[in-house]
Amino acid sequence: MRAISAEASRHSLVRTLRRKPRRVGWGRSAASSLMVAAAIAAAPAVRAQSGSDAVFAVTYLDVDAGAAPQGVELIKKYRDESRREAANLEFTILQETNRPNRFVIMEGWRDRAAFDAHDKGTAKAAFEGALKPIRNSPPDRKMLQPFANLPAQRIEPGALYMVEHVDFMGGDPAVAAAAGPLVKALAEASQKEAGALRYDIYRMPPPRINHYEVVAAWKDAKAFDAHETAAHTLEFRAATAQDGRVRRANLYDQRRYKAL
């Protein structure tokens, strides 16, 4: 099922909140408003459909282990502010399941101008200023272009996410050319898995076209485990191992996350 556009969702929400309440007493009106707010908070994440000019980025963040709860609150506030920007297509935040002090931001913007405007905006500056005292290292951001992606779908809460950076050895154009079909075949097969909710592969812009980013989600751990042992996954790993047709620099870079 295609996701509702982020802009349409925002307009629908504004109409709902602006609708004049019936004269049934303050208590019932207030309770109704609270129910609407709770429903919005619990709603699953929605990604808007992107055009050919869209710009994406993935950012890895790492805070002090004792500051993980503070990090969660800061990154949630930043997400909410970013999603309210008109040109935002996606702003998904993930927390690593095994190391909860590590996070990922997956963001998409209508075009480069919108990305740059956000990047220089007050929300970004305030977030980075508040995060700096508790982080263990500077943010690691990678600019991305869609490579093997499906239209956005609604993902319900509770999904298991996986983010993986795929790096093929060297900058040889022949290596990059040989890797492309292998990556695309993995994406197309994985997208057809029964438990897959998302399996998108992005590629870094030239000249670093030997670097890819996998952003995927499954309905549960069992579905993820099925992907790990699927024939297409094993074939890809064999073809990109040290003695494979195209050698990878990082065979074991998968990390599992939950959405915040």
C-alpha positions in Angstrom: 0.0 0.0 0.0 1.4 3.4 -1.0 2.0 5.8 1.9 0.1 9.1 2.2 2.2 12.0 1.3 3.7 13.9 4.2 2.2 17.2 3.0 -1.3 15.7 2.7 -1.0 14.2 6.2 -0.1 17.5 7.6 -2.9 19.4 5.9 -5.4 16.7 7.1 -4.1 17.1 10.7 -4.4 20.9 10.6 -8.1 20.6 9.4 -8.8 18.2 12.2 -7.3 20.4 14.9 -8.9 23.5 13.6 -12.4 22.1 13.5 -14.7 23.8 15.9 -15.8 21.5 18.8 -19.4 20.9 19.5 -20.9 22.5 22.6 -20.8 19.5 24.8 -18.8 20.9 27.7 -15.2 21.6 28.3 -14.4 18.1 29.7 -15.5 16.2 26.7 -13.9 18.6 24.3 -10.6 18.4 26.1 -10.8 14.6 26.3 -11.4 14.5 22.5 -8.3 16.7 21.9 -6.2 14.4 24.0 -7.4 11.4 22.1 -6.5 13.1 18.8 -3.0 13.9 20.2 -2.5 10.4 21.4 -3.5 8.9 18.0 -1.0 11.2 16.2 1.8 10.2 18.6 1.1 6.5 18.0 0.7 6.7 14.3 3.2 4.7 12.2 5.9 6.6 10.3 5.0 7.7 6.8 7.5 8.4 4.0 6.4 10.7 1.2 7.0 9.7 -2.4 10.2 11.3 -3.8 10.9 12.8 -7.2 14.0 12.7 -9.3 15.6 15.7 -7.6 15.2 14.3 -4.1 18.2 14.3 -1.8 18.8 11.7 0.9 21.3 11.2 3.8 22.0 8.8 6.5 23.8 9.9 9.7 25.2 7.8 12.5 25.3 9.2 16.0 26.9 7.9 19.2 26.4 9.3 22.6 27.8 8.4 26.1 26.2 5.2 27.3 24.8 6.9 30.4 23.3 9.7 28.3 21.2 7.4 26.0 17.8 8.6 27.5 18.8 12.2 27.0 19.9 11.4 23.5 16.5 9.9 22.7 14.7 13.0 23.8 17.0 15.3 21.8 16.7 13.2 18.6 12.9 12.9 18.9 12.5 16.7 19.3 14.8 17.2 16.2 12.7 14.6 14.2 9.4 16.3 15.1 10.7 19.8 14.1 12.2 18.4 10.9 9.1 16.6 9.8 7.1 19.9 10.0 9.3 21.4 7.3 7.3 21.5 4.0 10.0 20.0 1.8 10.8 17.0 4.1 10.1 13.6 2.5 11.4 11.4 5.3 12.9 11.8 8.8 13.2 8.3 10.4 15.2 7.9 13.6 16.4 4.6 14.7 18.0 3.3 18.0 20.4 0.4 17.9 19.0 -2.6 19.8 22.2 -4.0 21.1 23.9 -0.6 21.9 21.1 1.8 22.7 23.4 4.8 22.9 23.9 4.6 19.1 21.4 6.1 16.6 20.7 6.5 12.9 18.9 9.4 11.1 17.5 8.6 7.7 16.3 11.7 6.0 15.0 12.7 2.6 14.3 16.2 1.1 12.5 17.4 -2.0 15.7 18.8 -3.6 19.2 20.0 -2.8 18.0 23.5 -2.0 15.6 22.1 0.6 18.3 20.0 2.1 20.7 22.9 2.4 18.0 25.1 3.9 17.4 22.5 6.6 21.1 21.9 7.1 21.6 25.5 7.8 18.4 26.0 9.8 17.8 26.6 13.5 16.5 23.1 14.3 19.7 21.5 13.1 21.9 24.0 14.9 19.9 23.6 18.2 20.1 19.8 17.9 23.8 19.7 17.3 24.5 22.2 20.1 22.5 20.2 22.6 24.0 16.9 21.5 27.7 17.9 21.5 28.2 17.7 25.3 27.0 14.1 25.4 28.2 12.6 22.2 31.2 10.2 21.9 32.3 11.2 18.4 31.2 13.6 15.6 28.3 12.6 13.5 29.1 10.4 10.5 26.9 11.5 7.6 26.7 10.0 4.1 25.0 11.7 1.2 22.9 9.2 -0.8 21.0 8.8 -4.1 18.3 6.1 -4.6 19.6 3.0 -6.4 17.2 0.1 -5.9 14.1 1.5 -4.1 10.4 0.8 -4.0 7.6 3.4 -3.4 7.3 4.3 0.2 5.0 2.1 2.4 3.5 2.6 5.9 5.5 0.7 8.5 3.7 -0.1 11.7 5.4 0.2 15.1 7.4 -2.8 16.3 9.3 -3.5 13.1 12.9 -4.6 13.2 15.2 -2.4 11.1 18.6 -3.1 9.7 21.0 -0.5 8.4 24.2 -1.7 6.6 27.0 0.2 4.8 28.3 -1.8 1.8 31.8 -0.8 0.6 33.4 -2.5 -2.4 37.2 -2.4 -2.5 39.0 0.3 -4.4 37.9 3.0 -6.7 38.3 1.0 -9.9 35.4 1.8 -12.3 35.3 -1.8 -13.4 34.7 -2.9 -9.8 31.9 -0.4 -9.4 30.4 -1.5 -12.6 30.5 -5.2 -11.7 29.1 -4.5 -8.2 26.0 -2.7 -9.4 24.1 -5.6 -10.8 24.8 -7.8 -7.8 23.5 -5.1 -5.4 20.4 -4.6 -7.5 19.7 -8.3 -7.7 19.9 -8.5 -3.9 17.5 -5.6 -3.5 14.9 -7.0 -5.9 14.9 -10.4 -4.3 14.8 -9.1 -0.8 11.9 -6.8 -1.6 9.8 -9.8 -2.4 10.3 -11.5 0.9 7.1 -12.2 2.8 8.2 -10.4 6.0 10.0 -7.5 4.4 8.4 -4.1 5.0 11.2 -2.1 3.4 14.4 -2.9 1.6 15.9 0.2 0.0 19.4 0.5 -1.3 21.0 3.9 -1.8 24.3 4.7 -3.5 26.7 7.5 -2.7 27.2 10.1 -5.4 30.1 10.1 -7.8 33.0 9.5 -7.4 32.2 7.2 -4.5 29.8 4.9 -6.4 31.4 1.8 -4.8 29.6 2.7 -1.5 26.0 1.7 -0.8 23.6 2.0 2.1 20.9 -0.6 2.9 17.9 0.6 4.9 15.6 -2.3 5.6 12.8 -3.3 7.9 11.0 -6.6 8.6 7.9 -7.3 10.6 9.8 -9.2 13.3 13.1 -11.0 14.1 11.9 -14.2 12.5 11.4 -12.5 9.2 14.9 -10.9 9.5 16.4 -14.3 10.3 14.7 -15.8 7.2 16.3 -13.0 5.1 19.7 -13.9 6.6 19.5 -17.5 5.4 17.7 -16.8 2.1 19.4 -18.1 -1.1 19.7 -14.6 -2.6 21.4 -13.3 0.6 23.9 -16.2 0.6 24.6 -15.8 -3.1 25.3 -12.1 -2.7 27.7 -12.7 0.1 29.5 -15.5 -1.7 29.9 -13.2 -4.8 31.3 -10.3 -2.7 33.5 -12.3 -0.3 37.3 -12.1 -0.4 37.5 -14.7 -3.1 34.3 -13.6 -4.8 33.8 -11.8 -8.2 33.7 -8.4 -6.5 35.4 -8.0 -3.1 33.7 -6.2 -0.3 35.7 -4.3 2.4 33.1 -4.9 5.1 31.2 -8.2 5.2 29.9 -7.9 8.7 28.6 -4.3 9.1 24.9 -5.1 9.7 23.3 -3.3 12.7 19.8 -3.9 14.0 17.6 -1.0 15.2 14.1 -0.1 16.4 12.3 3.0 15.3 11.7 5.8 17.8 
